Amino acid sequence: MIAMGAGLVAAWATNGNRLANVEQQQTENKAEVQRMEAHISSDDSQIAVLATRLQVIIEQLAEANAKLDRLEEERRK
């Protein structure tokens, strides 16, 4: 009877330890997911800023090309 009780206590302690380990792992996983989501959100924001800047550069290049085309056309006349 004592051996059986000791076995139950040992099993209970082992299960408690395993549960604590699983809960710790879940907490770490949640923290990692939050860090990844923050990083992805940051990347998305940076991509949006870069896309805007590239659009401005493309518009400036189009204007410069138009001016060069006009100058070339005037030079030919």
PQR file with spaces between the fields and no chain letter, atoms N, CA, C, O and H, PARSE charges and radii, in Angstrom:
ATOM       1  N    MET     1       0.821   -1.190    0.000 -0.4000 1.5000
ATOM       2  CA   MET     1       0.000    0.000    0.000 -0.0000 2.0000
ATOM       3  C    MET     1       0.870    1.261    0.000  0.5500 1.7000
ATOM       4  O    MET     1       0.571    2.213   -0.721 -0.5500 1.4000
ATOM       5  N    ILE     2       1.934    1.279    0.794 -0.4000 1.5000
ATOM       6  CA   ILE     2       2.835    2.428    0.840 -0.0000 2.0000
ATOM       7  C    ILE     2       3.541    2.590   -0.504  0.5500 1.7000
ATOM       8  O    ILE     2       3.698    3.706   -0.999 -0.5500 1.4000
ATOM       9  H    ILE     2       2.177    0.505    1.380  0.4000 1.0000
ATOM      10  N    ALA     3       3.966    1.466   -1.092 -0.4000 1.5000
ATOM      11  CA   ALA     3       4.636    1.519   -2.396 -0.0000 2.0000
ATOM      12  C    ALA     3       3.687    2.064   -3.450  0.5500 1.7000
ATOM      13  O    ALA     3       4.085    2.832   -4.326 -0.5500 1.4000
ATOM      14  H    ALA     3       3.839    0.559   -0.690  0.4000 1.0000
ATOM      15  N    MET     4       2.429    1.656   -3.354 -0.4000 1.5000
ATOM      16  CA   MET     4       1.443    2.134   -4.313 -0.0000 2.0000
ATOM      17  C    MET     4       1.226    3.637   -4.121  0.5500 1.7000
ATOM      18  O    MET     4       1.129    4.370   -5.105 -0.5500 1.4000
ATOM      19  H    MET     4       2.106    1.032   -2.642  0.4000 1.0000
ATOM      20  N    GLY     5       1.151    4.099   -2.903 -0.4000 1.5000
ATOM      21  CA   GLY     5       1.003    5.522   -2.624 -0.0000 2.0000
ATOM      22  C    GLY     5       2.196    6.310   -3.115  0.5500 1.7000
ATOM      23  O    GLY     5       2.047    7.389   -3.688 -0.5500 1.4000
ATOM      24  H    GLY     5       1.231    3.504   -2.103  0.4000 1.0000
ATOM      25  N    ALA     6       3.404    5.759   -2.885 -0.4000 1.5000
ATOM      26  CA   ALA     6       4.619    6.421   -3.348 -0.0000 2.0000
ATOM      27  C    ALA     6       4.634    6.486   -4.864  0.5500 1.7000
ATOM      28  O    ALA     6       5.060    7.488   -5.439 -0.5500 1.4000
ATOM      29  H    ALA     6       3.525    4.882   -2.419  0.4000 1.0000
ATOM      30  N    GLY     7       4.173    5.426   -5.515 -0.4000 1.5000
ATOM      31  CA   GLY     7       4.094    5.400   -6.975 -0.0000 2.0000
ATOM      32  C    GLY     7       3.134    6.450   -7.491  0.5500 1.7000
ATOM      33  O    GLY     7       3.422    7.115   -8.487 -0.5500 1.4000
ATOM      34  H    GLY     7       3.827    4.613   -5.048  0.4000 1.0000
ATOM      35  N    LEU     8       1.989    6.612   -6.827 -0.4000 1.5000
ATOM      36  CA   LEU     8       1.009    7.620   -7.231 -0.0000 2.0000
ATOM      37  C    LEU     8       1.572    9.028   -7.056  0.5500 1.7000
ATOM      38  O    LEU     8       1.388    9.889   -7.916 -0.5500 1.4000
ATOM      39  H    LEU     8       1.756    6.072   -6.018  0.4000 1.0000
ATOM      40  N    VAL     9       2.263    9.257   -5.928 -0.4000 1.5000
ATOM      41  CA   VAL     9       2.873   10.569   -5.698 -0.0000 2.0000
ATOM      42  C    VAL     9       3.934   10.855   -6.749  0.5500 1.7000
ATOM      43  O    VAL     9       4.028   11.969   -7.263 -0.5500 1.4000
ATOM      44  H    VAL     9       2.412    8.558   -5.229  0.4000 1.0000
ATOM      45  N    ALA    10       4.736    9.835   -7.066 -0.4000 1.5000
ATOM      46  CA   ALA    10       5.783   10.015   -8.078 -0.0000 2.0000
ATOM      47  C    ALA    10       5.154   10.311   -9.438  0.5500 1.7000
ATOM      48  O    ALA    10       5.632   11.179  -10.169 -0.5500 1.4000
ATOM      49  H    ALA    10       4.660    8.930   -6.649  0.4000 1.0000
ATOM      50  N    ALA    11       4.085    9.593   -9.778 -0.4000 1.5000
ATOM      51  CA   ALA    11       3.409    9.822  -11.058 -0.0000 2.0000
ATOM      52  C    ALA    11       2.797   11.220  -11.087  0.5500 1.7000
ATOM      53  O    ALA    11       2.875   11.923  -12.094 -0.5500 1.4000
ATOM      54  H    ALA    11       3.697    8.888   -9.185  0.4000 1.0000
ATOM      55  N    TRP    12       2.183   11.613   -9.963 -0.4000 1.5000
ATOM      56  CA   TRP    12       1.569   12.929   -9.885 -0.0000 2.0000
ATOM      57  C    TRP    12       2.626   14.023  -10.036  0.5500 1.7000
ATOM      58  O    TRP    12       2.411   15.006  -10.745 -0.5500 1.4000
ATOM      59  H    TRP    12       2.119   11.042   -9.145  0.4000 1.0000
ATOM      60  N    ALA    13       3.773   13.847   -9.362 -0.4000 1.5000
ATOM      61  CA   ALA    13       4.851   14.827   -9.454 -0.0000 2.0000
ATOM      62  C    ALA    13       5.415   14.886  -10.865  0.5500 1.7000
ATOM      63  O    ALA    13       5.702   15.965  -11.383 -0.5500 1.4000
ATOM      64  H    ALA    13       3.947   13.048   -8.786  0.4000 1.0000
ATOM      65  N    THR    14       5.571   13.719  -11.485 -0.4000 1.5000
ATOM      66  CA   THR    14       6.085   13.669  -12.861 -0.0000 2.0000
ATOM      67  C    THR    14       5.119   14.369  -13.816  0.5500 1.7000
ATOM      68  O    THR    14       5.533   15.146  -14.677 -0.5500 1.4000
ATOM      69  H    THR    14       5.337   12.842  -11.064  0.4000 1.0000
ATOM      70  N    ASN    15       3.841   14.085  -13.655 -0.4000 1.5000
ATOM      71  CA   ASN    15       2.844   14.728  -14.524 -0.0000 2.0000
ATOM      72  C    ASN    15       2.805   16.229  -14.285  0.5500 1.7000
ATOM      73  O    ASN    15       2.655   17.005  -15.229 -0.5500 1.4000
ATOM      74  H    ASN    15       3.504   13.454  -12.956  0.4000 1.0000
ATOM      75  N    GLY    16       2.937   16.641  -13.032 -0.4000 1.5000
ATOM      76  CA   GLY    16       2.970   18.070  -12.722 -0.0000 2.0000
ATOM      77  C    GLY    16       4.166   18.749  -13.359  0.5500 1.7000
ATOM      78  O    GLY    16       4.060   19.860  -13.879 -0.5500 1.4000
ATOM      79  H    GLY    16       3.058   16.010  -12.265  0.4000 1.0000
ATOM      80  N    ASN    17       5.302   18.074  -13.316 -0.4000 1.5000
ATOM      81  CA   ASN    17       6.512   18.620  -13.930 -0.0000 2.0000
ATOM      82  C    ASN    17       6.351   18.707  -15.452  0.5500 1.7000
ATOM      83  O    ASN    17       6.724   19.704  -16.070 -0.5500 1.4000
ATOM      84  H    ASN    17       5.388   17.172  -12.894  0.4000 1.0000
ATOM      85  N    ARG    18       5.798   17.663  -16.035 -0.4000 1.5000
ATOM      86  CA   ARG    18       5.580   17.664  -17.493 -0.0000 2.0000
ATOM      87  C    ARG    18       4.613   18.772  -17.884  0.5500 1.7000
ATOM      88  O    ARG    18       4.814   19.455  -18.888 -0.5500 1.4000
ATOM      89  H    ARG    18       5.495   16.853  -15.533  0.4000 1.0000
ATOM      90  N    LEU    19       3.557   18.949  -17.084 -0.4000 1.5000
ATOM      91  CA   LEU    19       2.589   20.009  -17.357 -0.0000 2.0000
ATOM      92  C    LEU    19       3.252   21.385  -17.261  0.5500 1.7000
ATOM      93  O    LEU    19       3.014   22.251  -18.103 -0.5500 1.4000
ATOM      94  H    LEU    19       3.393   18.394  -16.268  0.4000 1.0000
ATOM      95  N    ALA    20       4.074   21.580  -16.246 -0.4000 1.5000
ATOM      96  CA   ALA    20       4.780   22.854  -16.099 -0.0000 2.0000
ATOM      97  C    ALA    20       5.688   23.106  -17.294  0.5500 1.7000
ATOM      98  O    ALA    20       5.778   24.232  -17.783 -0.5500 1.4000
ATOM      99  H    ALA    20       4.267   20.877  -15.562  0.4000 1.0000
ATOM     100  N    ASN    21       6.370   22.047  -17.771 -0.4000 1.5000
ATOM     101  CA   ASN    21       7.242   22.194  -18.945 -0.0000 2.0000
ATOM     102  C    ASN    21       6.439   22.558  -20.186  0.5500 1.7000
ATOM     103  O    ASN    21       6.853   23.410  -20.972 -0.5500 1.4000
ATOM     104  H    ASN    21       6.297   21.132  -17.374  0.4000 1.0000
ATOM     105  N    VAL    22       5.298   21.917  -20.357 -0.4000 1.5000
ATOM     106  CA   VAL    22       4.448   22.219  -21.523 -0.0000 2.0000
ATOM     107  C    VAL    22       3.945   23.655  -21.443  0.5500 1.7000
ATOM     108  O    VAL    22       3.952   24.375  -22.441 -0.5500 1.4000
ATOM     109  H    VAL    22       4.962   21.226  -19.718  0.4000 1.0000
ATOM     110  N    GLU    23       3.508   24.073  -20.258 -0.4000 1.5000
ATOM     111  CA   GLU    23       3.018   25.439  -20.101 -0.0000 2.0000
ATOM     112  C    GLU    23       4.131   26.453  -20.362  0.5500 1.7000
ATOM     113  O    GLU    23       3.893   27.491  -20.980 -0.5500 1.4000
ATOM     114  H    GLU    23       3.503   23.489  -19.446  0.4000 1.0000
ATOM     115  N    GLN    24       5.338   26.159  -19.896 -0.4000 1.5000
ATOM     116  CA   GLN    24       6.481   27.048  -20.144 -0.0000 2.0000
ATOM     117  C    GLN    24       6.762   27.133  -21.640  0.5500 1.7000
ATOM     118  O    GLN    24       7.021   28.214  -22.170 -0.5500 1.4000
ATOM     119  H    GLN    24       5.532   25.316  -19.393  0.4000 1.0000
ATOM     120  N    GLN    25       6.711   25.989  -22.316 -0.4000 1.5000
ATOM     121  CA   GLN    25       6.961   25.966  -23.767 -0.0000 2.0000
ATOM     122  C    GLN    25       5.892   26.756  -24.505  0.5500 1.7000
ATOM     123  O    GLN    25       6.195   27.475  -25.458 -0.5500 1.4000
ATOM     124  H    GLN    25       6.501   25.111  -21.886  0.4000 1.0000
ATOM     125  N    GLN    26       4.638   26.627  -24.068 -0.4000 1.5000
ATOM     126  CA   GLN    26       3.565   27.381  -24.711 -0.0000 2.0000
ATOM     127  C    GLN    26       3.761   28.884  -24.516  0.5500 1.7000
ATOM     128  O    GLN    26       3.533   29.671  -25.435 -0.5500 1.4000
ATOM     129  H    GLN    26       4.392   26.043  -23.294  0.4000 1.0000
ATOM     130  N    THR    27       4.183   29.274  -23.317 -0.4000 1.5000
ATOM     131  CA   THR    27       4.442   30.687  -23.052 -0.0000 2.0000
ATOM     132  C    THR    27       5.564   31.202  -23.947  0.5500 1.7000
ATOM     133  O    THR    27       5.466   32.292  -24.510 -0.5500 1.4000
ATOM     134  H    THR    27       4.367   28.635  -22.570  0.4000 1.0000
ATOM     135  N    GLU    28       6.634   30.411  -24.075 -0.4000 1.5000
ATOM     136  CA   GLU    28       7.750   30.803  -24.936 -0.0000 2.0000
ATOM     137  C    GLU    28       7.311   30.877  -26.391  0.5500 1.7000
ATOM     138  O    GLU    28       7.721   31.780  -27.120 -0.5500 1.4000
ATOM     139  H    GLU    28       6.713   29.526  -23.617  0.4000 1.0000
ATOM     140  N    ASN    29       6.473   29.925  -26.820 -0.4000 1.5000
ATOM     141  CA   ASN    29       5.985   29.932  -28.201 -0.0000 2.0000
ATOM     142  C    ASN    29       5.125   31.160  -28.478  0.5500 1.7000
ATOM     143  O    ASN    29       5.232   31.777  -29.538 -0.5500 1.4000
ATOM     144  H    ASN    29       6.140   29.191  -26.227  0.4000 1.0000
ATOM     145  N    LYS    30       4.263   31.511  -27.505 -0.4000 1.5000
ATOM     146  CA   LYS    30       3.420   32.697  -27.678 -0.0000 2.0000
ATOM     147  C    LYS    30       4.277   33.957  -27.785  0.5500 1.7000
ATOM     148  O    LYS    30       4.011   34.835  -28.605 -0.5500 1.4000
ATOM     149  H    LYS    30       4.176   31.009  -26.644  0.4000 1.0000
ATOM     150  N    ALA    31       5.314   34.031  -26.940 -0.4000 1.5000
ATOM     151  CA   ALA    31       6.204   35.196  -26.991 -0.0000 2.0000
ATOM     152  C    ALA    31       6.923   35.256  -28.338  0.5500 1.7000
ATOM     153  O    ALA    31       7.083   36.334  -28.910 -0.5500 1.4000
ATOM     154  H    ALA    31       5.531   33.317  -26.274  0.4000 1.0000
ATOM     155  N    GLU    32       7.348   34.117  -28.836 -0.4000 1.5000
ATOM     156  CA   GLU    32       8.038   34.069  -30.133 -0.0000 2.0000
ATOM     157  C    GLU    32       7.089   34.487  -31.255  0.5500 1.7000
ATOM     158  O    GLU    32       7.485   35.227  -32.154 -0.5500 1.4000
ATOM     159  H    GLU    32       7.218   33.241  -28.371  0.4000 1.0000
ATOM     160  N    VAL    33       5.851   34.023  -31.210 -0.4000 1.5000
ATOM     161  CA   VAL    33       4.861   34.401  -32.220 -0.0000 2.0000
ATOM     162  C    VAL    33       4.627   35.918  -32.180  0.5500 1.7000
ATOM     163  O    VAL    33       4.533   36.563  -33.224 -0.5500 1.4000
ATOM     164  H    VAL    33       5.529   33.421  -30.479  0.4000 1.0000
ATOM     165  N    GLN    34       4.533   36.478  -30.972 -0.4000 1.5000
ATOM     166  CA   GLN    34       4.335   37.925  -30.851 -0.0000 2.0000
ATOM     167  C    GLN    34       5.522   38.689  -31.417  0.5500 1.7000
ATOM     168  O    GLN    34       5.342   39.706  -32.087 -0.5500 1.4000
ATOM     169  H    GLN    34       4.609   35.954  -30.123  0.4000 1.0000
ATOM     170  N    ARG    35       6.742   38.205  -31.152 -0.4000 1.5000
ATOM     171  CA   ARG    35       7.935   38.866  -31.711 -0.0000 2.0000
ATOM     172  C    ARG    35       7.924   38.786  -33.239  0.5500 1.7000
ATOM     173  O    ARG    35       8.251   39.756  -33.923 -0.5500 1.4000
ATOM     174  H    ARG    35       6.888   37.379  -30.608  0.4000 1.0000
ATOM     175  N    MET    36       7.546   37.626  -33.762 -0.4000 1.5000
ATOM     176  CA   MET    36       7.504   37.462  -35.217 -0.0000 2.0000
ATOM     177  C    MET    36       6.444   38.371  -35.832  0.5500 1.7000
ATOM     178  O    MET    36       6.680   38.981  -36.875 -0.5500 1.4000
ATOM     179  H    MET    36       7.280   36.838  -33.206  0.4000 1.0000
ATOM     180  N    GLU    37       5.273   38.464  -35.191 -0.4000 1.5000
ATOM     181  CA   GLU    37       4.212   39.324  -35.707 -0.0000 2.0000
ATOM     182  C    GLU    37       4.642   40.792  -35.695  0.5500 1.7000
ATOM     183  O    GLU    37       4.356   41.538  -36.631 -0.5500 1.4000
ATOM     184  H    GLU    37       5.081   37.968  -34.344  0.4000 1.0000
ATOM     185  N    ALA    38       5.325   41.192  -34.635 -0.4000 1.5000
ATOM     186  CA   ALA    38       5.820   42.571  -34.561 -0.0000 2.0000
ATOM     187  C    ALA    38       6.842   42.822  -35.661  0.5500 1.7000
ATOM     188  O    ALA    38       6.839   43.881  -36.287 -0.5500 1.4000
ATOM     189  H    ALA    38       5.557   40.586  -33.874  0.4000 1.0000
ATOM     190  N    HIS    39       7.710   41.851  -35.894 -0.4000 1.5000
ATOM     191  CA   HIS    39       8.729   41.992  -36.931 -0.0000 2.0000
ATOM     192  C    HIS    39       8.083   42.079  -38.307  0.5500 1.7000
ATOM     193  O    HIS    39       8.467   42.908  -39.133 -0.5500 1.4000
ATOM     194  H    HIS    39       7.712   40.990  -35.385  0.4000 1.0000
ATOM     195  N    ILE    40       7.102   41.219  -38.546 -0.4000 1.5000
ATOM     196  CA   ILE    40       6.407   41.221  -39.833 -0.0000 2.0000
ATOM     197  C    ILE    40       5.678   42.545  -40.029  0.5500 1.7000
ATOM     198  O    ILE    40       5.700   43.118  -41.118 -0.5500 1.4000
ATOM     199  H    ILE    40       6.791   40.545  -37.876  0.4000 1.0000
ATOM     200  N    SER    41       5.032   43.025  -38.973 -0.4000 1.5000
ATOM     201  CA   SER    41       4.328   44.306  -39.061 -0.0000 2.0000
ATOM     202  C    SER    41       5.309   45.426  -39.379  0.5500 1.7000
ATOM     203  O    SER    41       5.022   46.308  -40.189 -0.5500 1.4000
ATOM     204  H    SER    41       5.014   42.559  -38.088  0.4000 1.0000
ATOM     205  N    SER    42       6.463   45.381  -38.737 -0.4000 1.5000
ATOM     206  CA   SER    42       7.504   46.376  -38.989 -0.0000 2.0000
ATOM     207  C    SER    42       7.976   46.294  -40.433  0.5500 1.7000
ATOM     208  O    SER    42       8.159   47.313  -41.100 -0.5500 1.4000
ATOM     209  H    SER    42       6.696   44.665  -38.079  0.4000 1.0000
ATOM     210  N    ASP    43       8.170   45.061  -40.909 -0.4000 1.5000
ATOM     211  CA   ASP    43       8.592   44.875  -42.299 -0.0000 2.0000
ATOM     212  C    ASP    43       7.545   45.414  -43.261  0.5500 1.7000
ATOM     213  O    ASP    43       7.886   46.054  -44.256 -0.5500 1.4000
ATOM     214  H    ASP    43       8.021   44.234  -40.368  0.4000 1.0000
ATOM     215  N    ASP    44       6.263   45.157  -42.968 -0.4000 1.5000
ATOM     216  CA   ASP    44       5.188   45.655  -43.823 -0.0000 2.0000
ATOM     217  C    ASP    44       5.207   47.177  -43.880  0.5500 1.7000
ATOM     218  O    ASP    44       5.017   47.768  -44.943 -0.5500 1.4000
ATOM     219  H    ASP    44       5.986   44.637  -42.159  0.4000 1.0000
ATOM     220  N    SER    45       5.437   47.808  -42.728 -0.4000 1.5000
ATOM     221  CA   SER    45       5.487   49.274  -42.687 -0.0000 2.0000
ATOM     222  C    SER    45       6.669   49.787  -43.499  0.5500 1.7000
ATOM     223  O    SER    45       6.542   50.760  -44.242 -0.5500 1.4000
ATOM     224  H    SER    45       5.591   47.327  -41.865  0.4000 1.0000
ATOM     225  N    GLN    46       7.806   49.138  -43.358 -0.4000 1.5000
ATOM     226  CA   GLN    46       8.989   49.556  -44.107 -0.0000 2.0000
ATOM     227  C    GLN    46       8.773   49.367  -45.600  0.5500 1.7000
ATOM     228  O    GLN    46       9.199   50.199  -46.401 -0.5500 1.4000
ATOM     229  H    GLN    46       7.909   48.347  -42.755  0.4000 1.0000
ATOM     230  N    ILE    47       8.122   48.289  -45.975 -0.4000 1.5000
ATOM     231  CA   ILE    47       7.840   48.038  -47.396 -0.0000 2.0000
ATOM     232  C    ILE    47       6.919   49.124  -47.942  0.5500 1.7000
ATOM     233  O    ILE    47       7.117   49.604  -49.058 -0.5500 1.4000
ATOM     234  H    ILE    47       7.776   47.613  -45.325  0.4000 1.0000
ATOM     235  N    ALA    48       5.919   49.511  -47.165 -0.4000 1.5000
ATOM     236  CA   ALA    48       4.995   50.561  -47.605 -0.0000 2.0000
ATOM     237  C    ALA    48       5.732   51.880  -47.804  0.5500 1.7000
ATOM     238  O    ALA    48       5.490   52.587  -48.782 -0.5500 1.4000
ATOM     239  H    ALA    48       5.758   49.122  -46.258  0.4000 1.0000
ATOM     240  N    VAL    49       6.628   52.212  -46.884 -0.4000 1.5000
ATOM     241  CA   VAL    49       7.412   53.455  -47.005 -0.0000 2.0000
ATOM     242  C    VAL    49       8.297   53.385  -48.245  0.5500 1.7000
ATOM     243  O    VAL    49       8.371   54.343  -49.014 -0.5500 1.4000
ATOM     244  H    VAL    49       6.825   51.638  -46.089  0.4000 1.0000
ATOM     245  N    LEU    50       8.968   52.251  -48.438 -0.4000 1.5000
ATOM     246  CA   LEU    50       9.834   52.111  -49.609 -0.0000 2.0000
ATOM     247  C    LEU    50       9.037   52.182  -50.904  0.5500 1.7000
ATOM     248  O    LEU    50       9.494   52.776  -51.881 -0.5500 1.4000
ATOM     249  H    LEU    50       8.908   51.473  -47.813  0.4000 1.0000
ATOM     250  N    ALA    51       7.851   51.582  -50.921 -0.4000 1.5000
ATOM     251  CA   ALA    51       7.013   51.625  -52.122 -0.0000 2.0000
ATOM     252  C    ALA    51       6.626   53.066  -52.444  0.5500 1.7000
ATOM     253  O    ALA    51       6.619   53.468  -53.607 -0.5500 1.4000
ATOM     254  H    ALA    51       7.480   51.099  -50.127  0.4000 1.0000
ATOM     255  N    THR    52       6.308   53.832  -51.421 -0.4000 1.5000
ATOM     256  CA   THR    52       5.956   55.243  -51.627 -0.0000 2.0000
ATOM     257  C    THR    52       7.148   56.016  -52.178  0.5500 1.7000
ATOM     258  O    THR    52       7.018   56.794  -53.122 -0.5500 1.4000
ATOM     259  H    THR    52       6.313   53.506  -50.476  0.4000 1.0000
ATOM     260  N    ARG    53       8.306   55.790  -51.578 -0.4000 1.5000
ATOM     261  CA   ARG    53       9.515   56.487  -52.048 -0.0000 2.0000
ATOM     262  C    ARG    53       9.847   56.104  -53.484  0.5500 1.7000
ATOM     263  O    ARG    53      10.220   56.960  -54.286 -0.5500 1.4000
ATOM     264  H    ARG    53       8.413   55.157  -50.810  0.4000 1.0000
ATOM     265  N    LEU    54       9.714   54.824  -53.811 -0.4000 1.5000
ATOM     266  CA   LEU    54       9.983   54.392  -55.181 -0.0000 2.0000
ATOM     267  C    LEU    54       9.005   55.019  -56.166  0.5500 1.7000
ATOM     268  O    LEU    54       9.384   55.380  -57.280 -0.5500 1.4000
ATOM     269  H    LEU    54       9.410   54.128  -53.160  0.4000 1.0000
ATOM     270  N    GLN    55       7.754   55.146  -55.757 -0.4000 1.5000
ATOM     271  CA   GLN    55       6.764   55.776  -56.633 -0.0000 2.0000
ATOM     272  C    GLN    55       7.147   57.227  -56.906  0.5500 1.7000
ATOM     273  O    GLN    55       7.027   57.693  -58.039 -0.5500 1.4000
ATOM     274  H    GLN    55       7.446   54.853  -54.852  0.4000 1.0000
ATOM     275  N    VAL    56       7.602   57.942  -55.893 -0.4000 1.5000
ATOM     276  CA   VAL    56       8.043   59.331  -56.072 -0.0000 2.0000
ATOM     277  C    VAL    56       9.224   59.380  -57.030  0.5500 1.7000
ATOM     278  O    VAL    56       9.266   60.231  -57.918 -0.5500 1.4000
ATOM     279  H    VAL    56       7.700   57.564  -54.972  0.4000 1.0000
ATOM     280  N    ILE    57      10.182   58.477  -56.859 -0.4000 1.5000
ATOM     281  CA   ILE    57      11.360   58.440  -57.742 -0.0000 2.0000
ATOM     282  C    ILE    57      10.942   58.148  -59.177  0.5500 1.7000
ATOM     283  O    ILE    57      11.452   58.764  -60.113 -0.5500 1.4000
ATOM     284  H    ILE    57      10.148   57.786  -56.137  0.4000 1.0000
ATOM     285  N    ILE    58      10.019   57.216  -59.350 -0.4000 1.5000
ATOM     286  CA   ILE    58       9.546   56.875  -60.702 -0.0000 2.0000
ATOM     287  C    ILE    58       8.873   58.087  -61.347  0.5500 1.7000
ATOM     288  O    ILE    58       9.076   58.361  -62.530 -0.5500 1.4000
ATOM     289  H    ILE    58       9.605   56.716  -58.590  0.4000 1.0000
ATOM     290  N    GLU    59       8.074   58.808  -60.568 -0.4000 1.5000
ATOM     291  CA   GLU    59       7.420   60.012  -61.106 -0.0000 2.0000
ATOM     292  C    GLU    59       8.448   61.070  -61.485  0.5500 1.7000
ATOM     293  O    GLU    59       8.312   61.726  -62.517 -0.5500 1.4000
ATOM     294  H    GLU    59       7.909   58.586  -59.607  0.4000 1.0000
ATOM     295  N    GLN    60       9.484   61.242  -60.650 -0.4000 1.5000
ATOM     296  CA   GLN    60      10.530   62.215  -60.963 -0.0000 2.0000
ATOM     297  C    GLN    60      11.289   61.813  -62.219  0.5500 1.7000
ATOM     298  O    GLN    60      11.629   62.666  -63.038 -0.5500 1.4000
ATOM     299  H    GLN    60       9.595   60.709  -59.811  0.4000 1.0000
ATOM     300  N    LEU    61      11.556   60.528  -62.374 -0.4000 1.5000
ATOM     301  CA   LEU    61      12.238   60.055  -63.585 -0.0000 2.0000
ATOM     302  C    LEU    61      11.373   60.268  -64.823  0.5500 1.7000
ATOM     303  O    LEU    61      11.883   60.618  -65.887 -0.5500 1.4000
ATOM     304  H    LEU    61      11.280   59.835  -61.708  0.4000 1.0000
ATOM     305  N    ALA    62      10.085   60.059  -64.687 -0.4000 1.5000
ATOM     306  CA   ALA    62       9.181   60.284  -65.821 -0.0000 2.0000
ATOM     307  C    ALA    62       9.193   61.749  -66.221  0.5500 1.7000
ATOM     308  O    ALA    62       9.216   62.072  -67.408 -0.5500 1.4000
ATOM     309  H    ALA    62       9.670   59.774  -63.823  0.4000 1.0000
ATOM     310  N    GLU    63       9.177   62.641  -65.228 -0.4000 1.5000
ATOM     311  CA   GLU    63       9.236   64.079  -65.520 -0.0000 2.0000
ATOM     312  C    GLU    63      10.566   64.445  -66.184  0.5500 1.7000
ATOM     313  O    GLU    63      10.591   65.216  -67.143 -0.5500 1.4000
ATOM     314  H    GLU    63       9.158   62.379  -64.264  0.4000 1.0000
ATOM     315  N    ALA    64      11.656   63.900  -65.680 -0.4000 1.5000
ATOM     316  CA   ALA    64      12.973   64.181  -66.263 -0.0000 2.0000
ATOM     317  C    ALA    64      13.031   63.674  -67.700  0.5500 1.7000
ATOM     318  O    ALA    64      13.561   64.358  -68.576 -0.5500 1.4000
ATOM     319  H    ALA    64      11.636   63.274  -64.901  0.4000 1.0000
ATOM     320  N    ASN    65      12.496   62.491  -67.950 -0.4000 1.5000
ATOM     321  CA   ASN    65      12.483   61.952  -69.312 -0.0000 2.0000
ATOM     322  C    ASN    65      11.653   62.827  -70.239  0.5500 1.7000
ATOM     323  O    ASN    65      12.031   63.057  -71.387 -0.5500 1.4000
ATOM     324  H    ASN    65      12.066   61.935  -67.238  0.4000 1.0000
ATOM     325  N    ALA    66      10.528   63.311  -69.743 -0.4000 1.5000
ATOM     326  CA   ALA    66       9.683   64.178  -70.563 -0.0000 2.0000
ATOM     327  C    ALA    66      10.424   65.469  -70.912  0.5500 1.7000
ATOM     328  O    ALA    66      10.368   65.934  -72.050 -0.5500 1.4000
ATOM     329  H    ALA    66      10.221   63.124  -68.810  0.4000 1.0000
ATOM     330  N    LYS    67      11.117   66.043  -69.930 -0.4000 1.5000
ATOM     331  CA   LYS    67      11.890   67.258  -70.189 -0.0000 2.0000
ATOM     332  C    LYS    67      12.991   66.991  -71.206  0.5500 1.7000
ATOM     333  O    LYS    67      13.206   67.784  -72.123 -0.5500 1.4000
ATOM     334  H    LYS    67      11.163   65.665  -69.006  0.4000 1.0000
ATOM     335  N    LEU    68      13.690   65.865  -71.040 -0.4000 1.5000
ATOM     336  CA   LEU    68      14.751   65.522  -71.997 -0.0000 2.0000
ATOM     337  C    LEU    68      14.181   65.308  -73.393  0.5500 1.7000
ATOM     338  O    LEU    68      14.793   65.703  -74.386 -0.5500 1.4000
ATOM     339  H    LEU    68      13.516   65.221  -70.296  0.4000 1.0000
ATOM     340  N    ASP    69      13.016   64.685  -73.467 -0.4000 1.5000
ATOM     341  CA   ASP    69      12.379   64.492  -74.779 -0.0000 2.0000
ATOM     342  C    ASP    69      12.036   65.832  -75.415  0.5500 1.7000
ATOM     343  O    ASP    69      12.238   66.015  -76.616 -0.5500 1.4000
ATOM     344  H    ASP    69      12.519   64.364  -72.661  0.4000 1.0000
ATOM     345  N    ARG    70      11.517   66.779  -74.619 -0.4000 1.5000
ATOM     346  CA   ARG    70      11.183   68.107  -75.154 -0.0000 2.0000
ATOM     347  C    ARG    70      12.437   68.834  -75.628  0.5500 1.7000
ATOM     348  O    ARG    70      12.443   69.449  -76.694 -0.5500 1.4000
ATOM     349  H    ARG    70      11.353   66.630  -73.644  0.4000 1.0000
ATOM     350  N    LEU    71      13.508   68.757  -74.820 -0.4000 1.5000
ATOM     351  CA   LEU    71      14.760   69.407  -75.211 -0.0000 2.0000
ATOM     352  C    LEU    71      15.324   68.795  -76.491  0.5500 1.7000
ATOM     353  O    LEU    71      15.817   69.506  -77.367 -0.5500 1.4000
ATOM     354  H    LEU    71      13.503   68.257  -73.953  0.4000 1.0000
ATOM     355  N    GLU    72      15.247   67.488  -76.587 -0.4000 1.5000
ATOM     356  CA   GLU    72      15.731   66.804  -77.790 -0.0000 2.0000
ATOM     357  C    GLU    72      14.902   67.218  -79.000  0.5500 1.7000
ATOM     358  O    GLU    72      15.434   67.430  -80.090 -0.5500 1.4000
ATOM     359  H    GLU    72      14.847   66.911  -75.875  0.4000 1.0000
ATOM     360  N    GLU    73      13.598   67.331  -78.793 -0.4000 1.5000
ATOM     361  CA   GLU    73      12.700   67.740  -79.890 -0.0000 2.0000
ATOM     362  C    GLU    73      13.007   69.172  -80.311  0.5500 1.7000
ATOM     363  O    GLU    73      13.020   69.458  -81.509 -0.5500 1.4000
ATOM     364  H    GLU    73      13.166   67.159  -77.907  0.4000 1.0000
ATOM     365  N    GLU    74      13.254   70.076  -79.377 -0.4000 1.5000
ATOM     366  CA   GLU    74      13.586   71.466  -79.689 -0.0000 2.0000
ATOM     367  C    GLU    74      14.935   71.544  -80.397  0.5500 1.7000
ATOM     368  O    GLU    74      15.112   72.354  -81.306 -0.5500 1.4000
ATOM     369  H    GLU    74      13.244   69.844  -78.404  0.4000 1.0000
ATOM     370  N    ARG    75      15.877   70.716  -79.990 -0.4000 1.5000
ATOM     371  CA   ARG    75      17.190   70.716  -80.602 -0.0000 2.0000
ATOM     372  C    ARG    75      17.106   70.288  -82.077  0.5500 1.7000
ATOM     373  O    ARG    75      17.848   70.794  -82.919 -0.5500 1.4000
ATOM     374  H    ARG    75      15.733   70.058  -79.252  0.4000 1.0000
ATOM     375  N    ARG    76      16.221   69.380  -82.367 -0.4000 1.5000
ATOM     376  CA   ARG    76      16.065   68.885  -83.746 -0.0000 2.0000
ATOM     377  C    ARG    76      15.425   69.930  -84.659  0.5500 1.7000
ATOM     378  O    ARG    76      15.619   69.876  -85.873 -0.5500 1.4000
ATOM     379  H    ARG    76      15.618   68.969  -81.683  0.4000 1.0000
ATOM     380  N    LYS    77      14.687   70.857  -84.118 -0.4000 1.5000
ATOM     381  CA   LYS    77      13.983   71.870  -84.942 -0.0000 2.0000
ATOM     382  C    LYS    77      14.894   72.882  -85.448  0.5500 1.7000
ATOM     383  O    LYS    77      14.470   73.798  -86.152 -0.5500 1.4000
ATOM     384  H    LYS    77      14.530   70.902  -83.131  0.4000 1.0000
